[in-house]
Structure formats: C-alpha cells, structure tokens
Amino acid sequence: MKVTIKMLQGRECLLEVSPDLSVIDLKKLISPQLCVPVAEQKLLFLGKPMQDDKKLGEYAVKEGCKINLIRRVCDSTSQAADKPGLRDTMLAFLLKHMPPDKALKVLDEFMKDFNKSINSLSIDDMERIAKTRLQEENVDVM
C-alpha cells in the first residue's frame, strides 16, 4: 500500500509499505527520502504519536493514508544533520532496485559486514588509506 509522509514545512514523499512494517522501519525508509535522521523523527497518525515498536497495521494505516512527520531538534553537535550518512545513502540506492522490506534486510547485512571490516582495520591501515586518498586528491587538483 502507498502512504504519504508529510512534514510540517510542506515537504512530503510517497512510500510503498505493508501493514506489518514497524514504525522504526518506516522511519528508516523516510530518512533518505526527506533527509531527516531517524533519531529526529516523530510520526503522528490521526494526531496521535506512533511508537517505534508497533506495526503500521496496529494503527489501521491503509492505502492512501497520510502520516505526519515532526522533526525533533537534537543537540547542536550534529552539524551535518541534513546530509545523509552511509546508511541513508545506501538505503536510498537500494530502494530504487527492490521493495522496502528486502532493501532493509540487505542494508542490515551490508552494515554488519561493513562494520566488521572497519573494526578489523589497524591504525596503519587507516593511515595508508588516508595517505592514498590525499595523494589522489592532489593529482586531481593539478
């Protein structure tokens, strides 16, 4: 079923969802579409707040429904809040190629693999990667 997510500032997006999708998973789908981090999202349906652990079906969300999104203001340390991170960027990419439930599963597996790879790097590996990247940037500038 398709539902509309509408922000107070007027931006909105249309998402394909199922009644058994959890609210937290809906927030993950919304994040790359409207550039609002999951932690800053508060969803309202029929004027009532939606809880992360509940399913859309528990709120009787149906085809064509509108869900309101309010952006919570988090601490001022997140200067890049409007810039999507790796997870949001990957989810946006995957949603172009597969349904939301599969995209979230693939994304979760990708992130587990990615974190495992990153955590296995040594400081020498990090320095080598940074040095190579900086050298590539210098070549591109010249």
N, C-alpha and C positions, 0 to 999 in steps of 0.2 A: 504494500500500500504506500501511497505517497502522502507525505505530510510537509507542511510549510513551517519553517523555523523563522520567526520574525524577531528582530532586535528592536529595541525602543527607538534607536536612531534611524530606523527605516530600512536598514539592510535586511535581506532575507534570502533563504535558499530553500530549494525543494529537495527532499531526500526520500529515497525508497527504503522503507523499513518494514519490519514484521512485528506483530503483536508480542512475540516472545523476546524481542530485543530489550536489553536492560537500559535503564536511563543513563548509566555510566557509559555504556557502549554508544548510545545516541550522542552523548557529549563528545566522544572521541570522533564520531563522524562529522559533527558540527565544526569542530576545532579548525580543520584545514579550510573548510568552506567559508567561514566567516572570520577567520584569523583571531579566534578567541580561545585562549588556553583553557583546557578542561577545568582547572582549578578556579578559574574566574567565571565559570558559567553557573547561572541559577536558572532552571527551567520552570515555567509555570504553564499549567494546563487548566483551562477554565478558572483561572485566577488562583489556583492552588499550587504550592511548590511541589515539585516532583522529587522523590527520593532516589538516590543513585542505585540502590539495591533492588528496586522494584522494576517490573516489566511494563512495557507500554500498554499491554493488554489489561493490566490491573487498573489502569486509569481510563479504560474504554476508549483509547485512541483509535480512531477509524480513518479510513481513506478520506483525504481532503482536509483533515483537521489542521488547525493552526496551534503551534506551541510557541509561547513567548520566551525569549531569551533576555535575561538581565545580566549585564556584565558586572561582576563584583570587582571592586577595586582592591587589589592586593597591595602588599608593601611596595614602596618605591624603588626597591632594589632591582626589580625586573624591568630594565630599560628597554629590552627587546621584546616586550610582550606582543607586539603586533607582527613580529617576524616569526613565521612558523619554524619550528625546530625540525630535527631529523625525522622524528616520529610523525609529525603532522605532514611533512613533505612526502614521506613515503606513503602515508595513508591516502593523500590526495592522488598520488600516482596510481596506487592500487585500485582505487575506486573507479578510475577510468576504464579498468580492464576486467573487473569482477564485482559480484554483488557484495554489499556491505558485510554480511556475516563471514564470507570467505576472506575478504580483504582484512578484517580484524584478526582472523586466525593466522593468515600469512604474515601480517605485520608483527604479531606477538612472537612468532617463531623467528622472524628476521631479527627483532630486537634482542631476543635471548642470545642468538648466535653472535650478533654484533657486540653486545656487552661482554660475552665470553672472550671474543677476540681482543677487544680493547683491554680487558683486565689482564690478559696474558702478555701484554707489551711491557718491555722494560724501559727504564729511563733512556738507555742508549738507543732503543728502537725509536722512541719519541723524538729524540734529538736528530736522529738520522732522517726521519720523515720531515721534520720541520726544516732542516737544512736543505733537503732536496726540494721542498716546496718553495722555499725562499729563492733558491737558485733558479727555479722555473719562472718565478715572477720577475726576477731581474732580467732574464733572457727575453721575456715578453715585452718589457718596458723599452729595451734597447732597440 
